[in-house]
Amino acid sequence: MLHATAAQARALGLHVCALHVHHGLSPQADAWLAHGQRQCADWAAAGLPISFHARRLSGAPAPGQSIEAWARGGRYQALAEMAATQACGLLLLAHHRRDQAETWLLQALRGAGSAGLAGMPRAQARAGLVWARPWLDHPRSAIEAYVAAHGLAHVEDESNQDPRYARNRIRLQLWEGLSEAFPQAEASLAQAAAWAQQALSLQQEIAAEDLPRWTDAEGLQQAALGVLSAARASNLLRAWLLQCLGRAAPASLVQRLLDELPTARTGYWPVPGGRLQLYRGRLSLQPLGPATVVAAPEALEALDLSRPGQYRSAQWGGYWLVQAVAQGGVAPSTLAALSARARQGGEQFLSHPQRVARSLKKAWQAAGVPASARHGPLLYAGAQLLHVPGLGLDARCWAEPGQPQLSISWHAD
């Protein structure tokens, strides 16, 4: 591709930047870098408008991340950065029809939806750079014929023979038999990817119509899931989650929301970096601070808050501030043996002795406490709810006038 592009660029008066990524994974990586430098220098000397640029990857895969995923992410980031440095607006990738067919097969074996089965797009614009794959319709044999016709020196990546990688297992263990049984397998699977791309485009167009109708600054309207068809509701939910999370949501999360949201009154669903919250018919994303910890509902923490001061809780990601007050507090002896618990549902809170106890939801609403201030542990003295974040002390626990007493407030990190 580099040779063909440079040959055309000379006639068009354009300059070509060859971008090479040194992954540091192969013992031959340094030799590949030297080969690219030497090849481009020779072509430039022969009059082709070409320059060579390289970037070495650093770091290592994160825990649980495959080498393939780490290398792919690092490679694409390095290519984008080098292209930006050289003021390039078009980046050409040499993926061919076999690559597209393998991608479709891999995604199908993973149970992917339209987005995965669509494979690699022919062209895609991201951050001012167009990523294009002009050879997706060409078989590998056509590229091999071009290399032979022009006598081009090239490198074979020995890692292509390593069966640890999923794509290589398809190539080494499956592809030959598949092609013998179905000679048109490569073309057929690549065509299947093209059909999936059309289906994905249609889903995106429908989502573009539904998102303004069913979402606003407060989140996604719960009613949409009862009005739209199951397929359209799923499409809307996945599009909204993509906007919120910046990545495609796991299929398990989407299915759980589709199952639970239509009949839920309130609820929380954990997601990376925060949690989804259903409140007043709106599903919204509530980000978590970098130090915030969401404890499991069954988690308990024994506490003695019987003296003024700050009491930090690593489990809950914040601290209780205990202060002496003249009224509206609790007797110190009451605070000597407390437990911190997550909200279970059904709790009742009494804001004043002359009022009636209300559910936490109604008590928060009556007090005008925003959703962002309703998180944190509930404090209990035995079986009696004593303190609620955003509401304070339950009036049933207040000390008698004239007695020594303490107030409590919860401060999340």
DADAGI-V344077 format. One record per backbone hydrogen bond with DSSP energy under -1.0 kcal/mol. CO is the residue of the C=O (numbers start at 0). NH is the residue of the N-H. Records with the same first field share a line. If there is no record, write none. Layout:
BEGIN
CO = NH  NH
END
This chain:
BEGIN
0 = 4
1 = 5
2 = 6
3 = 7
4 = 8
5 = 9
7 = 11
8 = 12  13
15 = 50
17 = 52
19 = 54
21 = 56
25 = 28
27 = 31
28 = 32
29 = 33
30 = 34
31 = 35
32 = 36
33 = 37
34 = 38
35 = 39
36 = 40
37 = 41
38 = 42
39 = 43
40 = 44
41 = 45
42 = 47
43 = 46
47 = 49
48 = 15
50 = 17
52 = 19
54 = 21
61 = 64
65 = 69
66 = 70
67 = 71
68 = 72
69 = 73
70 = 74
71 = 75
72 = 76
73 = 77
74 = 78
75 = 79
76 = 80
77 = 81
78 = 82
79 = 83
80 = 84
81 = 85
82 = 87
83 = 86
88 = 129
90 = 131
95 = 99
96 = 100
97 = 101
98 = 102
99 = 103
100 = 104
101 = 105
102 = 106
103 = 107
104 = 108
105 = 109
106 = 111
107 = 110
112 = 116
113 = 117
115 = 118
121 = 132
123 = 130
125 = 128
128 = 125
129 = 90
130 = 123
131 = 92
132 = 135
134 = 137
137 = 96
138 = 142
139 = 143
140 = 144
141 = 145
142 = 146
143 = 147
144 = 148
145 = 149
146 = 151
156 = 159
157 = 160
158 = 161
161 = 164
164 = 168
165 = 169
166 = 170
167 = 171
168 = 172
169 = 173  174
173 = 177
174 = 178
175 = 179
176 = 180
177 = 181
181 = 184
183 = 187
184 = 188
185 = 189
186 = 190
187 = 191
188 = 192
189 = 193
190 = 194
191 = 195
192 = 196
193 = 197
194 = 198
195 = 199
196 = 200
197 = 201
198 = 202
199 = 203
200 = 204
201 = 205
202 = 206
203 = 207
204 = 208
205 = 209
206 = 210
209 = 213
210 = 214
213 = 220
215 = 218
218 = 215
219 = 282
220 = 223
221 = 224
222 = 225  226
223 = 227
228 = 232
229 = 233
230 = 234
231 = 235
232 = 236
233 = 237
234 = 238
235 = 239
236 = 240
237 = 241
238 = 242
239 = 243
240 = 244
241 = 245
249 = 253
250 = 254
251 = 255
252 = 256
253 = 257
254 = 258
255 = 259
256 = 260
266 = 277
268 = 275
270 = 273
272 = 287
273 = 270
274 = 285
275 = 268
276 = 283
277 = 266
278 = 281
280 = 221
281 = 278
282 = 219
283 = 276
285 = 274
288 = 291
295 = 298
300 = 339
302 = 337
308 = 321
310 = 319
312 = 316  317
316 = 412
317 = 312
318 = 410
319 = 310
320 = 408
321 = 308
322 = 406
328 = 398
329 = 405
330 = 333
331 = 334
332 = 335
334 = 304
337 = 302
338 = 379
339 = 300
340 = 377
346 = 359
348 = 357
349 = 394
351 = 354
357 = 348
358 = 362
359 = 363
360 = 364
361 = 365
362 = 366
363 = 368
364 = 367
369 = 372
370 = 373
377 = 340
378 = 385  386
379 = 338
380 = 383
383 = 380
385 = 393
386 = 378
387 = 390  391
391 = 387
393 = 396
394 = 397
399 = 402
404 = 324
405 = 329
406 = 322
408 = 320
410 = 318
END
